[in-house]
Structures are given as C-alpha cells and as structure tokens.
Amino acid sequence: MPLLEASPDRIAAAARRVMARCDELARVSAQPGEIERVYLSPEHARVNRLAAEWMREVGLRSWQDAAGNQLGRIERSTDPDPAAPALMIGSHLDTVKDAGRFDGIIGVLMALEVVRLLRQESDGVSRVPLPFAVEVAAFSDEEGTRFGKALLGSSAVAGTWNDAWWTLADEDGVTLREAFRDFGLDPGRIGEAARRPDHLVAYLEAHIEQGPELDRAGEPLAVVSSIASARRFQLTVEGEARHAGGTPYDMRRDALLGASEAALAVERICRSEHHIIGTVGQLEAFPGAVNVVPGEAHLSVDLRGELDGERDRVWDEISRELDDIMGRRGLRWQAREVHNAPAVRCGLLLQDVVREGIVHAVERRSDEPPVIFSRAGHDAMAIGSITDVGMLFLRNPDGVSHHPDEAVSAADVALGIRALTESVLQLAADRL
C-alpha cells in the first residue's frame, strides 16, 4: 500500500522546481558557456550558499562541515533528539569540466523536495511518523576534477580521510592543504566531518543512470543493486627508438604498436565478459617525433566490474595477453596500479524499499521494476563504509553523461521524487 498522499500537482511542482534549480546551478561556473565547478573554488562556495538557502527553505538546519560539504538536518517527528541517528539522502554539487547539469546535482535537489513532501505529510498528520532524523548531504568533491582524487567530501564524512592527500596539487601547483586554507577551512579539523556508524540509519542517493539501459528498456526508474568495483592502471611499454626510414620492419621494436595492440586486447577480452568494462582512455608515444619509431608508450587501463573477483580474473587474463603481445614484438611492459575500489553492494532492505517506492510511483507492465548495477562511481561508495546504502536511478536519454548533452525529463524527475519519498516512508514504517 502506498504511504505518500501528495497530489500529482504537488509532485509535478516539485519536479519543475528541481529542473529550474538545475538550470540555476548550471550558471554557477568557472567557464563561460560551460559548466565547471571544482572543489574549494569560488563556484563551490556559491553553490553551497544556494544549497544552504534551499535547505533552510524546507525547514532544515544547515551547516558547512569541516570538509566543505553542505549539510542540512530535520529532527525525527517522534521524540525529537539532536543526537538521534539520521537517514542521509544526497549526492554532489561539483562537476567535471564541460559537464552536464544533472549528474549529482539532481540527487541533492530531489532530496530537498523529499524533505518538503515529508514535512507537508507530517503537517497533515502522516500515517507514518518518522522514527529517525533526515539529513540532506550536498557533497563537495565526488568527481575529483581539481586534485585527481575522487570522493574527497564523502570520504571525510565516512572517516576515511588519508593525510597523504594533503600534498595533492592542482594544475596550478596549489596543494589541497593550501586550497583548504584559502577556502576558509582548517586542515587540522578535517576529522570533525567524520560520522560514526551509529550516527546514521542509512544513506539513499538518487542519480541519473550514466548509461542507456533504462532508455533502451523504456523504463523511467531502476533499483541499483551495487556500484561497480574498479581498478585503474598506468602501463608503460618499452621498445627501442630508431630512425623511421632506416629501420626495417624485422628490426623494429615499436612501443606504440605494442600499446595499440594491448588496447585492442583490452576491448576484445572485456567485450566477451559479462558485466566487465575495460577502457583505454590515454595513449602517448615517446619521443613523439614523426620520423622516429616510438621507443616508449604510456597507456591507461580502467577496469570495472560488478564483482571484485570477476574484475580481478579479467585483469589476470589481460596481463597474460599482454605478455604474449610484448613477447612477440620484442617489447617489455609494466603496470602501476593507481586506483583500487571494491564493489559496494546496496543493502537488501534499502533495495526493497526503493523497489516499493518505484512500484507505487510508476504504472508498470509488471510488479518488478528493473534492477541494474552502476558502472560509475558515486558518493554512496564512500558512505557505504559506515552504513548501508541504497540508490535509485533515473532514465538518461541515450545514456550521455559528463557532457553538456546529459538529460533527464521533468516527468521522470516527478516519478523519482515520488518513488524516493515513498522509499523513505517505507523505511520508516519498517522501523516503527
């Protein structure tokens, strides 16, 4: 039985407000004609101020934490207690360069509309009083655009901040420690952002799907089962630089051709595997002269999978194939792992309540909404170290993301707001 009593007109108005605010935030950018907001920048400060204003508008007490995240809280309706654990709902407000306007942002704005609906339901004597506080989180650095390390804001909240990150520097040579101070934050107080497991009931995040599965299936919403495990490598292929005209083919040890064959091998192996995605996103040849056989090549490998074991098995297969390729070509290769993130499973109870939310929000051909795993990373990965996480995906036409053509419809946002609010109420009913 659905627990949310809000009218379709009220939900539609909430969706229109979300879409308008996405447009408003898109105008807060470091680059004219593009969307770019990076960590600890003037644009970060501006969107935090806007988020704080919107949080207070729906009745949340708002504050900026020691890592620059903007947070808001409303106390539980049964026996209000500032120390009571909270259900956290949120996403991030930072962007990649030349970004779209919905990735992350829409999850924060939908969370605010969920709070608005919950308060309206409460004022009308809701059938389900909230036995927990609700917090909205606008995380500050999910993308890692400025310092090359993703999930900085949510990692601070999860208590997994690494002091080695203080020496990370942006493209202008400004270190993370210096940027903190310039922003008005105290690096020595970063630990104050950390939350303990007993502070939180759970974490919910709504996000556009960064792929085409929902669009291809004609479905507006999906339950997320897990967030992909990921490993990233920087590979070096060593050969011999020689004169392009004077070196016959049987004497060439061309590092670029070896690296190119390696890139094709990554694609071939990963295409044959279920739920494994491999990408070579960078490829450079040295010395880089038009008339020199490349003596060295650098390439990246980004490997993602639904399960850690499958991902690691595929990397082992890729490694064996690279041994064969380089052996045939008289080359050497080595890999340096630069990122390793385990898969994060969404909590079974949270999958259930999100499923219930979608069932009550969407008129469907069957009772079971789609269940898919996220091939992209999210703040839920960091928060998953201290509490159970759940995610709701919204349809993204053609699956375009991290690009100005990123899209979502107001109609799907309305369905998502209803589903997410219903999920919160279902979780509340389960805990009463």
C-alpha positions, 0 to 999 in steps of 0.5 A: 500500500502506498504511504505518500498522499501528495497530489500529482500537482504537488509532485509535478511542482516539485519536479519543475522546481528541481529542473529550474534549480538545475538550470540555476546551478548550471550558471554557477561556473568557472567557464563561460558557456560551460559548466565547471565547478571544482572543489574549494573554488569560488563556484563551490562556495556559491553553490553551497550558499544556494544549497544552504538557502534551499535547505533552510527553505524546507525547514532544515538546519544547515551547516558547512562541515569541516570538509566543505560539504553542505549539510542540512538536518530535520529532527525525527517527528517522534521524540525529537533528539539532536543526537538521534541517528539520521537517514542521509539522502544526497549526492554532489554539487561539483562537476567535471569540466564541460559537464552536464547539469544533472549528474549529482546535482539532481540527487541533492535537489530531489532530496530537498523536495523529499524533505518538503513532501515529508514535512507537508505529510507530517503537517497533515498528520502522516500515517507514518511518523518518522522514527529517525532524523533526515539529513540532506548531504550536498557533497563537495568533491565526488568527481575529483576534477581539481586534485585527481582524487575522487570522493574527497567530501564523502570520504571525510564524512565516512572517516576515511580521510588519508593525510597523504592527500594533503600534498595533492596539487592542482594544475596550478601547483596549489596543494589541497592543504593550501586550497583548504586554507584559502577556502576558509577551512582548517586542515587540522579539523578535517576529522570533525566531518567524520560520522560514526556508524551509529550516527546514521540509519542509512544513506539513499542517493538518487542519480541519473543512470550514466548509461542507456539501459533504462532508455533502451528498456523504456523504463523511467526508474531502476533499483541499483543493486551495487556500484561497480568495483574498479581498478585503474592502471598506468602501463608503460611499454618499452621498445627501442627508438630508431630512425623511421626510414632506416629501420626495417620492419624485422628490426623494429621494436615499436612501443606504440604498436605494442600499446595499440595492440594491448588496447585492442586486447583490452576491448576484445577480452572485456567485450566477451565478459559479462558485466566487465568494462575495460577502457583505454582512455590515454595513449602517448608515444615517446619521443613523439617525433614523426620520423622516429619509431616510438621507443616508449608508450604510456597507456591507461587501463580502467577496469570495472566490474560488478564483482571484485573477483570477476574484475580481478580474473579479467585483469589476470587474463589481460596481463597474460595477453599482454605478455604474449603481445610484448613477447612477440614484438620484442617489447617489455611492459609494466603496470602501476596500479593507481586506483583500487575500489571494491564493489559496494553492494546496496543493502537488501532492505534499502533495495526493497524499499526503493523497489516499493517506492518505484512500484507505487510511483510508476504504472508498470507492465509488471510488479518488478521494476528493473534492477541494474548495477552502476558502472560509475562511481558515486558518493554512496561508495564512500558512505557505504563504509559506515552504513548501508546504502541504497540508490535509485536511478533515473532514465538518461536519454541515450545514456550521455553523461559528463557532457553538456548533452546529459538529460533527464525529463521533468516527468521522470524527475516527478516519478523519482521524487515520488518513488524516493519519498515513498522509499523513505516512508517505507523505511520508516514504517519498517522501523516503527 
